[in-house]
Amino acid sequence: MIKVLQNIRVIEQGTFITGPATGMLLGDLGADVIKVEQPETGDPFRAFRGGLYSPHFQTYNRNKRSVTLNTKDAGDLAAFDELIRTADVYIQNFRPGAAARLNVDEARLRAINPRLIYCSISGFGQSGPSVGRPAYDTVAQAASGFLGLLINPENPRVVGPAIADSITGFYAAYGILGALQERTRTGTGLSVEVSMLEAMTHFNMDAFTHYYSADEVMGPYSRPMVSQSYVMKCRDGKWLALHMSSPEKFWQGLAAVINRPGLLEDPRFSTREGRIDNQDAMIEVLTGVFVERDRDEWCRLLLAQDVPHAPMYDSSEALEDPQAKHLELLVSAQHATMGEYKTVRSPVSYNGERSLAIVPPPVLGEHNEEILGPLRA
């Protein structure tokens, strides 16, 4: 793929997910991302079964080089400063105040490099009554109003992946790209601030729009009712998803597939509004039907009638789908010491060229000699 950021150097001093995810997104676009880690332990997300190469770490740290520096040490700080002189972007996701204690606050780094784009990622922002609170993924989801849209009232427990962490990384990368464009006009670096609370509140904008425009507080079933979304268990124990939306033709196709020609004559289901108001009843009808056949057979029948559907895959199945294989979503590379690394490629293509080449996540300090050696010579 065309490396649109190939001349951009990023110094990432990120830990866990938000900072590393931001660096990874820029690295996927071709930036030279140098990950600065604490000697001996590195990014805390590395720790796994006595080693320092966890699946969590691997997820967010491809296309990077790793060096180890303790910026509280004078010698290491001098080497770090030399890196900053060559950098276009600096990323950190420390709690507010921690950067100054580590000698990497914005004022100090900008004095070294006025063109530097300084990105700070926090939980609740850089000021305000919650500035000192610890923030993790679930905390940000809850504070933004998003978590309440995911919790099943009948079985209230946290579900799903680290959405807030990943989304915040996307917003931070988005902000950095804007700052890079602005720098081409002014020649001066900008400060980019993103908090998990702000990112997730923006991501949850649909719920706030409904509240402020229609006085509606959305719940976990609000969108699935309006979009007419369903999950169905099939005879073989596998699941599939339906998203019927509003076009009547999809419902007519579904009625034909399940051999219930009178389904849409039922007063409860004869209109879109009726199906929304009676979704529980529709679920009961469809549940009794879909257990009669295996998932593959249902998918074949639904496809023939152009009904919006997909198998509800798990991670062992999704990338084996013929379309996923056609799009070459699964990519791999060989690390010199850690072996084969498999991951999902960047979804962005330029001029039809897919991003198939990746660099595996680095082991701790893998590039110390390559990067730091010349600085200390």
Contacts in CASP RR format, 6 or more apart in sequence:
PFRMAT RR
TARGET T0000
AUTHOR 0000-0000-0000
METHOD contacts of the structure
MODEL  1
MIKVLQNIRVIEQGTFITGPATGMLLGDLGADVIKVEQPETGDPFRAFRG
GLYSPHFQTYNRNKRSVTLNTKDAGDLAAFDELIRTADVYIQNFRPGAAA
RLNVDEARLRAINPRLIYCSISGFGQSGPSVGRPAYDTVAQAASGFLGLL
INPENPRVVGPAIADSITGFYAAYGILGALQERTRTGTGLSVEVSMLEAM
THFNMDAFTHYYSADEVMGPYSRPMVSQSYVMKCRDGKWLALHMSSPEKF
WQGLAAVINRPGLLEDPRFSTREGRIDNQDAMIEVLTGVFVERDRDEWCR
LLLAQDVPHAPMYDSSEALEDPQAKHLELLVSAQHATMGEYKTVRSPVSY
NGERSLAIVPPPVLGEHNEEILGPLRA
1 346 0 8 1.000
1 348 0 8 1.000
1 349 0 8 1.000
1 350 0 8 1.000
1 353 0 8 1.000
1 354 0 8 1.000
1 355 0 8 1.000
1 356 0 8 1.000
1 357 0 8 1.000
2 350 0 8 1.000
2 351 0 8 1.000
2 353 0 8 1.000
3 29 0 8 1.000
3 30 0 8 1.000
4 29 0 8 1.000
4 30 0 8 1.000
4 350 0 8 1.000
5 26 0 8 1.000
5 27 0 8 1.000
5 29 0 8 1.000
5 30 0 8 1.000
5 31 0 8 1.000
6 30 0 8 1.000
6 31 0 8 1.000
6 32 0 8 1.000
8 26 0 8 1.000
8 30 0 8 1.000
8 31 0 8 1.000
8 32 0 8 1.000
8 88 0 8 1.000
8 89 0 8 1.000
8 180 0 8 1.000
9 31 0 8 1.000
9 32 0 8 1.000
9 34 0 8 1.000
9 86 0 8 1.000
9 87 0 8 1.000
9 88 0 8 1.000
9 89 0 8 1.000
10 23 0 8 1.000
10 26 0 8 1.000
10 27 0 8 1.000
10 31 0 8 1.000
10 32 0 8 1.000
10 33 0 8 1.000
10 34 0 8 1.000
10 87 0 8 1.000
10 88 0 8 1.000
10 89 0 8 1.000
10 90 0 8 1.000
10 91 0 8 1.000
11 34 0 8 1.000
11 36 0 8 1.000
11 83 0 8 1.000
11 84 0 8 1.000
11 87 0 8 1.000
11 89 0 8 1.000
11 90 0 8 1.000
11 91 0 8 1.000
12 19 0 8 1.000
12 20 0 8 1.000
12 22 0 8 1.000
12 23 0 8 1.000
12 33 0 8 1.000
12 34 0 8 1.000
12 35 0 8 1.000
12 36 0 8 1.000
12 64 0 8 1.000
12 90 0 8 1.000
12 91 0 8 1.000
12 92 0 8 1.000
13 35 0 8 1.000
13 36 0 8 1.000
13 90 0 8 1.000
13 91 0 8 1.000
13 92 0 8 1.000
13 94 0 8 1.000
13 102 0 8 1.000
13 104 0 8 1.000
14 20 0 8 1.000
14 35 0 8 1.000
14 43 0 8 1.000
14 91 0 8 1.000
14 92 0 8 1.000
14 93 0 8 1.000
15 43 0 8 1.000
15 44 0 8 1.000
15 45 0 8 1.000
15 93 0 8 1.000
15 94 0 8 1.000
16 43 0 8 1.000
16 44 0 8 1.000
16 45 0 8 1.000
16 93 0 8 1.000
16 165 0 8 1.000
17 45 0 8 1.000
17 56 0 8 1.000
17 60 0 8 1.000
17 137 0 8 1.000
17 162 0 8 1.000
17 165 0 8 1.000
17 166 0 8 1.000
17 169 0 8 1.000
18 93 0 8 1.000
18 121 0 8 1.000
18 165 0 8 1.000
18 168 0 8 1.000
18 169 0 8 1.000
18 172 0 8 1.000
18 196 0 8 1.000
19 91 0 8 1.000
19 92 0 8 1.000
19 93 0 8 1.000
19 121 0 8 1.000
19 169 0 8 1.000
19 172 0 8 1.000
20 35 0 8 1.000
20 43 0 8 1.000
20 45 0 8 1.000
20 57 0 8 1.000
20 60 0 8 1.000
20 61 0 8 1.000
21 60 0 8 1.000
21 165 0 8 1.000
21 166 0 8 1.000
21 168 0 8 1.000
21 169 0 8 1.000
21 170 0 8 1.000
21 172 0 8 1.000
21 173 0 8 1.000
22 91 0 8 1.000
22 93 0 8 1.000
22 119 0 8 1.000
22 121 0 8 1.000
22 169 0 8 1.000
22 172 0 8 1.000
22 173 0 8 1.000
22 176 0 8 1.000
23 31 0 8 1.000
23 33 0 8 1.000
23 64 0 8 1.000
23 91 0 8 1.000
23 173 0 8 1.000
24 33 0 8 1.000
24 60 0 8 1.000
24 61 0 8 1.000
24 62 0 8 1.000
24 63 0 8 1.000
24 64 0 8 1.000
25 169 0 8 1.000
25 170 0 8 1.000
25 173 0 8 1.000
26 33 0 8 1.000
26 89 0 8 1.000
26 173 0 8 1.000
26 176 0 8 1.000
27 33 0 8 1.000
27 63 0 8 1.000
27 64 0 8 1.000
28 62 0 8 1.000
28 63 0 8 1.000
28 346 0 8 1.000
28 348 0 8 1.000
28 355 0 8 1.000
29 346 0 8 1.000
29 348 0 8 1.000
30 63 0 8 1.000
31 89 0 8 1.000
32 65 0 8 1.000
33 63 0 8 1.000
33 64 0 8 1.000
33 65 0 8 1.000
34 64 0 8 1.000
34 65 0 8 1.000
34 66 0 8 1.000
34 67 0 8 1.000
34 83 0 8 1.000
34 367 0 8 1.000
34 371 0 8 1.000
35 43 0 8 1.000
35 61 0 8 1.000
35 64 0 8 1.000
35 65 0 8 1.000
35 66 0 8 1.000
35 67 0 8 1.000
35 362 0 8 1.000
36 67 0 8 1.000
36 68 0 8 1.000
36 69 0 8 1.000
36 71 0 8 1.000
36 80 0 8 1.000
36 83 0 8 1.000
37 43 0 8 1.000
37 66 0 8 1.000
37 67 0 8 1.000
37 68 0 8 1.000
37 69 0 8 1.000
37 364 0 8 1.000
37 365 0 8 1.000
38 68 0 8 1.000
38 70 0 8 1.000
39 68 0 8 1.000
39 69 0 8 1.000
39 70 0 8 1.000
40 68 0 8 1.000
40 364 0 8 1.000
41 47 0 8 1.000
41 52 0 8 1.000
42 52 0 8 1.000
42 68 0 8 1.000
42 364 0 8 1.000
43 57 0 8 1.000
43 61 0 8 1.000
45 54 0 8 1.000
45 56 0 8 1.000
45 57 0 8 1.000
45 60 0 8 1.000
46 52 0 8 1.000
46 53 0 8 1.000
46 54 0 8 1.000
46 57 0 8 1.000
46 364 0 8 1.000
47 54 0 8 1.000
48 54 0 8 1.000
48 55 0 8 1.000
48 56 0 8 1.000
48 57 0 8 1.000
52 363 0 8 1.000
52 364 0 8 1.000
53 338 0 8 1.000
53 361 0 8 1.000
53 363 0 8 1.000
57 361 0 8 1.000
58 341 0 8 1.000
58 343 0 8 1.000
58 360 0 8 1.000
58 361 0 8 1.000
59 343 0 8 1.000
61 361 0 8 1.000
61 362 0 8 1.000
62 341 0 8 1.000
62 343 0 8 1.000
62 358 0 8 1.000
62 359 0 8 1.000
62 360 0 8 1.000
62 361 0 8 1.000
63 358 0 8 1.000
63 359 0 8 1.000
64 359 0 8 1.000
64 361 0 8 1.000
64 362 0 8 1.000
65 362 0 8 1.000
65 366 0 8 1.000
65 367 0 8 1.000
65 370 0 8 1.000
65 371 0 8 1.000
66 362 0 8 1.000
66 363 0 8 1.000
66 364 0 8 1.000
66 365 0 8 1.000
66 366 0 8 1.000
66 367 0 8 1.000
67 83 0 8 1.000
67 365 0 8 1.000
67 367 0 8 1.000
67 368 0 8 1.000
67 371 0 8 1.000
67 372 0 8 1.000
68 364 0 8 1.000
68 365 0 8 1.000
68 368 0 8 1.000
69 76 0 8 1.000
69 77 0 8 1.000
69 79 0 8 1.000
69 80 0 8 1.000
69 372 0 8 1.000
70 76 0 8 1.000
71 77 0 8 1.000
71 80 0 8 1.000
71 102 0 8 1.000
71 103 0 8 1.000
71 104 0 8 1.000
72 101 0 8 1.000
72 102 0 8 1.000
72 103 0 8 1.000
77 103 0 8 1.000
79 372 0 8 1.000
79 375 0 8 1.000
79 376 0 8 1.000
80 104 0 8 1.000
81 112 0 8 1.000
82 375 0 8 1.000
83 371 0 8 1.000
83 375 0 8 1.000
84 90 0 8 1.000
84 109 0 8 1.000
84 112 0 8 1.000
84 113 0 8 1.000
84 116 0 8 1.000
85 112 0 8 1.000
85 113 0 8 1.000
87 113 0 8 1.000
87 116 0 8 1.000
88 115 0 8 1.000
88 116 0 8 1.000
88 117 0 8 1.000
88 180 0 8 1.000
89 116 0 8 1.000
89 117 0 8 1.000
89 119 0 8 1.000
89 176 0 8 1.000
89 179 0 8 1.000
89 180 0 8 1.000
90 104 0 8 1.000
90 109 0 8 1.000
90 116 0 8 1.000
90 117 0 8 1.000
90 118 0 8 1.000
90 119 0 8 1.000
91 119 0 8 1.000
91 121 0 8 1.000
91 172 0 8 1.000
91 176 0 8 1.000
92 99 0 8 1.000
92 104 0 8 1.000
92 119 0 8 1.000
92 120 0 8 1.000
92 121 0 8 1.000
93 120 0 8 1.000
93 121 0 8 1.000
93 122 0 8 1.000
94 102 0 8 1.000
94 120 0 8 1.000
94 122 0 8 1.000
95 122 0 8 1.000
95 123 0 8 1.000
95 132 0 8 1.000
95 134 0 8 1.000
96 120 0 8 1.000
96 122 0 8 1.000
96 125 0 8 1.000
96 126 0 8 1.000
96 127 0 8 1.000
96 131 0 8 1.000
96 132 0 8 1.000
97 105 0 8 1.000
99 105 0 8 1.000
99 106 0 8 1.000
99 120 0 8 1.000
106 118 0 8 1.000
106 120 0 8 1.000
106 191 0 8 1.000
109 116 0 8 1.000
109 118 0 8 1.000
110 116 0 8 1.000
110 118 0 8 1.000
110 189 0 8 1.000
114 188 0 8 1.000
114 189 0 8 1.000
115 183 0 8 1.000
115 187 0 8 1.000
115 188 0 8 1.000
115 189 0 8 1.000
116 189 0 8 1.000
117 176 0 8 1.000
117 179 0 8 1.000
117 180 0 8 1.000
117 183 0 8 1.000
117 189 0 8 1.000
117 190 0 8 1.000
117 191 0 8 1.000
117 192 0 8 1.000
118 189 0 8 1.000
118 190 0 8 1.000
118 191 0 8 1.000
118 192 0 8 1.000
119 172 0 8 1.000
119 175 0 8 1.000
119 176 0 8 1.000
119 179 0 8 1.000
119 192 0 8 1.000
119 193 0 8 1.000
119 194 0 8 1.000
120 126 0 8 1.000
120 191 0 8 1.000
120 192 0 8 1.000
120 193 0 8 1.000
120 194 0 8 1.000
121 168 0 8 1.000
121 169 0 8 1.000
121 172 0 8 1.000
121 193 0 8 1.000
121 194 0 8 1.000
121 195 0 8 1.000
121 196 0 8 1.000
122 131 0 8 1.000
122 135 0 8 1.000
122 193 0 8 1.000
122 194 0 8 1.000
122 195 0 8 1.000
122 196 0 8 1.000
123 133 0 8 1.000
123 135 0 8 1.000
123 139 0 8 1.000
123 140 0 8 1.000
123 195 0 8 1.000
123 196 0 8 1.000
123 197 0 8 1.000
124 130 0 8 1.000
124 131 0 8 1.000
124 132 0 8 1.000
124 133 0 8 1.000
124 135 0 8 1.000
124 143 0 8 1.000
124 195 0 8 1.000
124 196 0 8 1.000
124 197 0 8 1.000
125 131 0 8 1.000
125 193 0 8 1.000
125 195 0 8 1.000
125 197 0 8 1.000
125 198 0 8 1.000
126 193 0 8 1.000
126 195 0 8 1.000
130 197 0 8 1.000
133 139 0 8 1.000
135 196 0 8 1.000
135 197 0 8 1.000
136 165 0 8 1.000
137 162 0 8 1.000
137 163 0 8 1.000
137 164 0 8 1.000
137 165 0 8 1.000
137 196 0 8 1.000
138 147 0 8 1.000
138 158 0 8 1.000
138 164 0 8 1.000
139 196 0 8 1.000
140 164 0 8 1.000
140 165 0 8 1.000
140 168 0 8 1.000
140 196 0 8 1.000
140 197 0 8 1.000
140 199 0 8 1.000
140 200 0 8 1.000
141 147 0 8 1.000
141 150 0 8 1.000
141 163 0 8 1.000
141 164 0 8 1.000
141 200 0 8 1.000
142 148 0 8 1.000
143 197 0 8 1.000
143 200 0 8 1.000
144 164 0 8 1.000
144 197 0 8 1.000
144 200 0 8 1.000
144 201 0 8 1.000
144 203 0 8 1.000
144 204 0 8 1.000
145 200 0 8 1.000
145 201 0 8 1.000
145 204 0 8 1.000
145 207 0 8 1.000
146 163 0 8 1.000
146 164 0 8 1.000
146 200 0 8 1.000
146 203 0 8 1.000
146 204 0 8 1.000
146 207 0 8 1.000
147 158 0 8 1.000
148 219 0 8 1.000
148 220 0 8 1.000
149 204 0 8 1.000
149 207 0 8 1.000
149 218 0 8 1.000
149 219 0 8 1.000
149 220 0 8 1.000
149 222 0 8 1.000
149 223 0 8 1.000
150 158 0 8 1.000
150 159 0 8 1.000
150 160 0 8 1.000
150 220 0 8 1.000
151 157 0 8 1.000
151 158 0 8 1.000
151 159 0 8 1.000
151 220 0 8 1.000
152 159 0 8 1.000
152 220 0 8 1.000
153 220 0 8 1.000
163 200 0 8 1.000
164 196 0 8 1.000
164 199 0 8 1.000
164 200 0 8 1.000
165 196 0 8 1.000
167 199 0 8 1.000
167 200 0 8 1.000
167 203 0 8 1.000
168 194 0 8 1.000
168 195 0 8 1.000
168 196 0 8 1.000
168 199 0 8 1.000
168 200 0 8 1.000
169 194 0 8 1.000
169 199 0 8 1.000
170 199 0 8 1.000
171 194 0 8 1.000
171 198 0 8 1.000
171 199 0 8 1.000
171 202 0 8 1.000
172 192 0 8 1.000
172 194 0 8 1.000
172 199 0 8 1.000
175 192 0 8 1.000
175 194 0 8 1.000
176 192 0 8 1.000
179 189 0 8 1.000
179 190 0 8 1.000
179 192 0 8 1.000
182 189 0 8 1.000
182 190 0 8 1.000
183 189 0 8 1.000
183 190 0 8 1.000
201 208 0 8 1.000
206 218 0 8 1.000
206 223 0 8 1.000
207 217 0 8 1.000
207 218 0 8 1.000
210 216 0 8 1.000
210 217 0 8 1.000
210 218 0 8 1.000
210 222 0 8 1.000
211 217 0 8 1.000
211 218 0 8 1.000
216 222 0 8 1.000
221 279 0 8 1.000
223 229 0 8 1.000
224 230 0 8 1.000
224 279 0 8 1.000
225 276 0 8 1.000
225 279 0 8 1.000
226 276 0 8 1.000
227 243 0 8 1.000
227 244 0 8 1.000
227 245 0 8 1.000
228 242 0 8 1.000
228 243 0 8 1.000
228 244 0 8 1.000
228 245 0 8 1.000
228 246 0 8 1.000
228 272 0 8 1.000
228 275 0 8 1.000
228 276 0 8 1.000
228 279 0 8 1.000
229 241 0 8 1.000
229 242 0 8 1.000
229 243 0 8 1.000
229 244 0 8 1.000
230 241 0 8 1.000
230 242 0 8 1.000
230 243 0 8 1.000
230 244 0 8 1.000
230 282 0 8 1.000
230 283 0 8 1.000
230 286 0 8 1.000
231 239 0 8 1.000
231 240 0 8 1.000
231 241 0 8 1.000
231 242 0 8 1.000
231 312 0 8 1.000
232 239 0 8 1.000
232 240 0 8 1.000
232 241 0 8 1.000
232 242 0 8 1.000
232 286 0 8 1.000
232 287 0 8 1.000
232 290 0 8 1.000
232 298 0 8 1.000
233 239 0 8 1.000
233 287 0 8 1.000
233 290 0 8 1.000
233 291 0 8 1.000
234 240 0 8 1.000
234 290 0 8 1.000
234 291 0 8 1.000
234 293 0 8 1.000
234 294 0 8 1.000
234 295 0 8 1.000
234 298 0 8 1.000
235 291 0 8 1.000
235 292 0 8 1.000
235 293 0 8 1.000
235 294 0 8 1.000
236 294 0 8 1.000
236 295 0 8 1.000
237 295 0 8 1.000
238 294 0 8 1.000
238 295 0 8 1.000
238 311 0 8 1.000
238 312 0 8 1.000
239 295 0 8 1.000
239 311 0 8 1.000
239 312 0 8 1.000
240 290 0 8 1.000
240 295 0 8 1.000
240 298 0 8 1.000
240 299 0 8 1.000
240 302 0 8 1.000
240 309 0 8 1.000
240 310 0 8 1.000
240 311 0 8 1.000
240 312 0 8 1.000
241 309 0 8 1.000
241 310 0 8 1.000
241 311 0 8 1.000
241 312 0 8 1.000
242 254 0 8 1.000
242 286 0 8 1.000
242 302 0 8 1.000
242 307 0 8 1.000
242 308 0 8 1.000
242 309 0 8 1.000
243 308 0 8 1.000
243 309 0 8 1.000
244 250 0 8 1.000
244 251 0 8 1.000
244 254 0 8 1.000
244 275 0 8 1.000
244 307 0 8 1.000
244 308 0 8 1.000
245 308 0 8 1.000
246 272 0 8 1.000
248 272 0 8 1.000
249 306 0 8 1.000
250 306 0 8 1.000
250 307 0 8 1.000
250 308 0 8 1.000
251 263 0 8 1.000
251 264 0 8 1.000
251 269 0 8 1.000
251 275 0 8 1.000
252 264 0 8 1.000
253 305 0 8 1.000
253 306 0 8 1.000
253 307 0 8 1.000
254 263 0 8 1.000
254 302 0 8 1.000
254 305 0 8 1.000
254 307 0 8 1.000
255 261 0 8 1.000
255 262 0 8 1.000
255 263 0 8 1.000
255 264 0 8 1.000
256 305 0 8 1.000
257 298 0 8 1.000
257 301 0 8 1.000
257 302 0 8 1.000
257 304 0 8 1.000
257 305 0 8 1.000
257 307 0 8 1.000
258 286 0 8 1.000
258 289 0 8 1.000
258 290 0 8 1.000
260 285 0 8 1.000
260 289 0 8 1.000
263 269 0 8 1.000
263 285 0 8 1.000
264 270 0 8 1.000
268 274 0 8 1.000
268 275 0 8 1.000
268 277 0 8 1.000
268 278 0 8 1.000
268 281 0 8 1.000
268 282 0 8 1.000
269 275 0 8 1.000
269 278 0 8 1.000
269 281 0 8 1.000
269 282 0 8 1.000
275 282 0 8 1.000
290 298 0 8 1.000
293 301 0 8 1.000
295 311 0 8 1.000
298 309 0 8 1.000
299 309 0 8 1.000
299 311 0 8 1.000
302 309 0 8 1.000
303 309 0 8 1.000
311 317 0 8 1.000
311 321 0 8 1.000
313 321 0 8 1.000
318 324 0 8 1.000
319 325 0 8 1.000
319 329 0 8 1.000
319 330 0 8 1.000
319 344 0 8 1.000
324 330 0 8 1.000
327 354 0 8 1.000
328 345 0 8 1.000
328 354 0 8 1.000
328 356 0 8 1.000
329 344 0 8 1.000
329 345 0 8 1.000
330 342 0 8 1.000
330 343 0 8 1.000
330 344 0 8 1.000
330 345 0 8 1.000
331 342 0 8 1.000
331 343 0 8 1.000
331 344 0 8 1.000
331 345 0 8 1.000
331 356 0 8 1.000
331 357 0 8 1.000
331 358 0 8 1.000
332 340 0 8 1.000
332 341 0 8 1.000
332 342 0 8 1.000
332 343 0 8 1.000
332 358 0 8 1.000
333 340 0 8 1.000
333 341 0 8 1.000
333 357 0 8 1.000
333 358 0 8 1.000
333 359 0 8 1.000
333 360 0 8 1.000
334 340 0 8 1.000
334 341 0 8 1.000
334 360 0 8 1.000
335 341 0 8 1.000
335 360 0 8 1.000
335 361 0 8 1.000
335 363 0 8 1.000
337 363 0 8 1.000
338 360 0 8 1.000
338 363 0 8 1.000
339 360 0 8 1.000
341 358 0 8 1.000
341 360 0 8 1.000
341 361 0 8 1.000
343 358 0 8 1.000
345 354 0 8 1.000
345 355 0 8 1.000
345 356 0 8 1.000
345 358 0 8 1.000
346 355 0 8 1.000
348 355 0 8 1.000
349 355 0 8 1.000
END
